[in-house]
Amino acid sequence: MSVIIAAVRPFGVSVDYDDTFTSCPATWTRVINVLREAGARVVCVTSRTPEMKVTDFPGEVFYCSGRPKREVMHELRVDIHVWIDDQPEYIGEDPNRMLLKNLVGIR
């Protein structure tokens, strides 16, 4: 049995759209299908606005409108454990980690 399948909560994987999924949609679709078969929830998290519609991603798409992706997904209460992104600086820092740092005075 896959560890992902036995997980208490869904194992979240985010695949960026522009220059990640679009670099080879057929290959990424195969990867996404393998992850889903193992029990992962695979979604697209993009910096695009909702007006810049993504129509060819095989699954849910979340639009961050230029905001840090991790922050938006945290607000939406969607757990992402693995981020696949060609520009990781757009992911941002974990809001929970930022809160803890602020509480203990670490910058």
Salt bridges, closest charged atoms under 4 A:
ASP16 OD1 - LYS69 NZ 2.86
ASP18 OD1 - ARG48 NH2 2.80
GLU60 OE2 - ARG41 NH2 2.84
GLU71 OE2 - ARG67 NH2 2.80
GLU75 OE2 - ARG67 NH2 2.66
ASP79 OD2 - ARG9 NH1 3.57
ASP85 OD2 - LYS69 NZ 2.52
GLU93 OE2 - LYS101 NZ 2.99
